[in-house]
Amino acid sequence: MTNDNYATDDRIMQLFWDWFDPCPLTDNFKVDGLKMVWCDRTYVNPPYSHPEPWIDKAIEENKKGKLIVMLLRMDTSTKWFKKLQEHGAVFLWINGRLRFNNLKPANFPSMLVILYKNHSFEG
Ligand SMILES: C[S@@+](CC[C@H](N)C(=O)[O-])C[C@H]1O[C@@H](n2cnc3c(N)ncnc32)[C@H](O)[C@@H]1O
């Protein structure tokens, strides 16, 4: 991936098409999604070059009672993964490889991360 403009695979977008998106696809965003108040149902496919501020923001908004789903690279070695785990996020592994922009398959595995309202799953 050479930039951050990767549209969600249609197979995932079918699930979240009417959810609030704080970082819609654009070359030149005018409204900073990190500074907005997020909606009750927010779907986030953040810039892959620097996802951590989006994870911090998602945790902050979830603490205020928002249901948040994030599409992220499956990378359990990162600091941001540990933050999500400690927060009680649920990780859903996606089989195979997504097709960002519906083009060729990504060269890494992906996951959906769910931050439920006032709730986490243990065991
Ligand atoms: C991986 S793309 C996801 C696009 C779209 N949300 C989707 O799922 O198809 C991330 C987008 O976020 C935009 N972006 C980056 N930083 C942003 C910010 N601070 N506020 C709003 N958008 C931002 C980028 O320009 C890029 O188009």
The ligand as an SDF file (V2000), in Angstrom:
LIG
                    3D

 27 29  0  0  0  0  0  0  0  0999 V2000
   -8.1760    3.8660    4.6220 C   0  0  0  0  0  0  0  0  0  0  0  0
   -9.0940    5.2560    3.9560 S   0  0  0  0  0  0  0  0  0  0  0  0
  -10.7350    4.7520    4.3410 C   0  0  0  0  0  0  0  0  0  0  0  0
  -11.7740    5.4150    3.5000 C   0  0  0  0  0  0  0  0  0  0  0  0
  -13.2290    5.0740    3.8540 C   0  0  0  0  0  0  0  0  0  0  0  0
  -13.5000    5.3810    5.2560 N   0  0  0  0  0  0  0  0  0  0  0  0
  -13.5360    3.6240    3.6150 C   0  0  0  0  0  0  0  0  0  0  0  0
  -13.6080    2.8440    4.5610 O   0  0  0  0  0  0  0  0  0  0  0  0
  -13.7100    3.2460    2.4510 O   0  0  0  0  0  0  0  0  0  0  0  0
   -8.7620    6.5150    5.1680 C   0  0  0  0  0  0  0  0  0  0  0  0
   -9.0960    7.9410    4.6960 C   0  0  0  0  0  0  0  0  0  0  0  0
   -9.0110    8.8370    5.8070 O   0  0  0  0  0  0  0  0  0  0  0  0
   -8.5920   10.1110    5.3530 C   0  0  0  0  0  0  0  0  0  0  0  0
   -8.0200   10.8210    6.5000 N   0  0  0  0  0  0  0  0  0  0  0  0
   -6.7520   10.7940    6.9660 C   0  0  0  0  0  0  0  0  0  0  0  0
   -6.6180   11.5330    8.0830 N   0  0  0  0  0  0  0  0  0  0  0  0
   -7.8530   12.0510    8.3280 C   0  0  0  0  0  0  0  0  0  0  0  0
   -8.3760   12.9080    9.3550 C   0  0  0  0  0  0  0  0  0  0  0  0
   -7.5970   13.3780   10.3460 N   0  0  0  0  0  0  0  0  0  0  0  0
   -9.7060   13.2240    9.3090 N   0  0  0  0  0  0  0  0  0  0  0  0
  -10.5070   12.7560    8.3140 C   0  0  0  0  0  0  0  0  0  0  0  0
  -10.0540   11.9410    7.3200 N   0  0  0  0  0  0  0  0  0  0  0  0
   -8.7520   11.5960    7.3320 C   0  0  0  0  0  0  0  0  0  0  0  0
   -7.5760    9.7760    4.2580 C   0  0  0  0  0  0  0  0  0  0  0  0
   -7.4910   10.8380    3.3330 O   0  0  0  0  0  0  0  0  0  0  0  0
   -8.1620    8.4900    3.6450 C   0  0  0  0  0  0  0  0  0  0  0  0
   -8.8900    8.7770    2.4640 O   0  0  0  0  0  0  0  0  0  0  0  0
  1  2  1  0
  2  3  1  0
  2 10  1  0
  3  4  1  0
  4  5  1  0
  5  6  1  0
  5  7  1  0
  7  8  2  0
  7  9  1  0
 10 11  1  0
 11 12  1  0
 11 26  1  0
 12 13  1  0
 13 14  1  0
 13 24  1  0
 14 15  1  0
 14 23  1  0
 15 16  2  0
 16 17  1  0
 17 18  1  0
 17 23  2  0
 18 19  1  0
 18 20  2  0
 20 21  1  0
 21 22  2  0
 22 23  1  0
 24 25  1  0
 24 26  1  0
 26 27  1  0
M  CHG  2   2   1   9  -1
M  END
$$$$
